[in-house]
Amino acid sequence: MAKAIALDEQIGGSHYKDFTIQPLEFIEGNKLSFIEGNIVKYVCRYHNTKKPLDLEKIKHYADLLKELAQREDIKAIQDNWSKQDKVTVDHDGVLQ
């Protein structure tokens, strides 16, 4: 008898297992971050549950991802200031 693998089992339902590609396989296969992975997970979950709370969680994780990206942009600008005499940023916050 073949040993079962963890992806063959789901605790508390089958809402992920029923997908052609499980969210975890997609997330790991594409090397997504924790936050990006949670967005994928809740999009997949919403597909089956239709619960507004899942949409709120998607939005929350997207907001977190955006805030972290903006922090990284600011850090890159600050790091560049120490390396250059003059740094400009356009109206979209893009380093020039």
C-alpha positions as CSV (number, residue, x, y, z in Angstrom):
1,M,0.0,0.0,0.0
2,A,1.4,3.4,-1.0
3,K,2.0,5.9,1.7
4,A,-0.3,8.9,1.6
5,I,1.3,12.3,1.0
6,A,0.2,15.5,2.9
7,L,-1.2,17.1,-0.2
8,D,-3.7,14.2,-0.5
9,E,-5.2,15.1,2.8
10,Q,-7.0,18.3,3.9
11,I,-8.2,19.0,7.4
12,G,-11.6,20.6,7.5
13,G,-13.1,20.2,4.0
14,S,-12.0,19.8,0.5
15,H,-12.1,23.4,-0.8
16,Y,-8.4,23.4,-1.8
17,K,-8.0,19.7,-2.7
18,D,-10.7,19.9,-5.3
19,F,-8.7,22.4,-7.5
20,T,-6.7,21.0,-10.5
21,I,-3.6,22.6,-8.9
22,Q,-3.8,23.1,-5.2
23,P,-3.0,26.7,-4.0
24,L,0.0,25.4,-2.1
25,E,1.4,23.8,-5.2
26,F,0.9,27.1,-7.2
27,I,2.4,29.2,-4.4
28,E,5.5,27.0,-3.9
29,G,6.0,26.4,-7.6
30,N,6.0,30.1,-8.3
31,K,8.1,31.0,-5.2
32,L,5.5,33.5,-3.9
33,S,6.0,35.3,-0.6
34,F,3.9,34.6,2.4
35,I,1.6,37.5,1.7
36,E,1.3,36.8,-2.0
37,G,0.5,33.2,-1.1
38,N,-2.3,34.2,1.3
39,I,-3.8,36.3,-1.5
40,V,-3.9,33.2,-3.7
41,K,-5.2,31.1,-0.9
42,Y,-8.1,33.4,-0.1
43,V,-9.0,33.9,-3.8
44,C,-9.2,30.1,-4.2
45,R,-11.2,29.8,-0.9
46,Y,-13.6,32.6,-2.0
47,H,-14.2,30.7,-5.3
48,N,-16.0,28.0,-3.2
49,T,-17.2,29.8,-0.1
50,K,-18.5,33.1,-1.6
51,K,-17.9,34.6,1.9
52,P,-17.4,38.4,2.0
53,L,-14.8,37.8,4.8
54,D,-12.5,36.1,2.3
55,L,-12.7,39.2,0.1
56,E,-11.8,41.3,3.1
57,K,-8.8,39.1,3.8
58,I,-7.7,39.4,0.1
59,K,-7.9,43.2,0.4
60,H,-6.1,43.2,3.7
61,Y,-3.2,41.1,2.4
62,A,-3.0,43.2,-0.8
63,D,-2.9,46.4,1.3
64,L,0.0,44.9,3.4
65,L,1.8,43.9,0.2
66,K,1.5,47.5,-1.1
67,E,2.7,49.0,2.1
68,L,5.7,46.8,2.2
69,A,6.5,47.5,-1.4
70,Q,6.3,51.3,-0.7
71,R,8.7,50.8,2.3
72,E,11.2,49.0,0.1
73,D,10.9,51.8,-2.5
74,I,11.6,54.4,0.2
75,K,14.6,52.4,1.5
76,A,16.0,52.1,-2.1
77,I,15.7,55.9,-2.4
78,Q,17.4,56.5,0.9
79,D,20.2,54.0,0.1
80,N,20.7,55.8,-3.2
81,W,21.0,59.2,-1.6
82,S,24.1,58.0,0.2
83,K,25.6,56.8,-3.1
84,Q,24.7,59.8,-5.4
85,D,25.1,63.5,-5.3
86,K,21.6,64.1,-6.7
87,V,18.5,61.9,-6.6
88,T,15.2,62.8,-8.2
89,V,11.8,61.1,-7.8
90,D,9.0,61.6,-10.3
91,H,5.4,62.2,-9.3
92,D,4.7,58.4,-9.1
93,G,7.5,58.0,-6.6
94,V,9.8,56.4,-9.1
95,L,13.5,56.9,-8.6
96,Q,15.1,58.8,-11.6
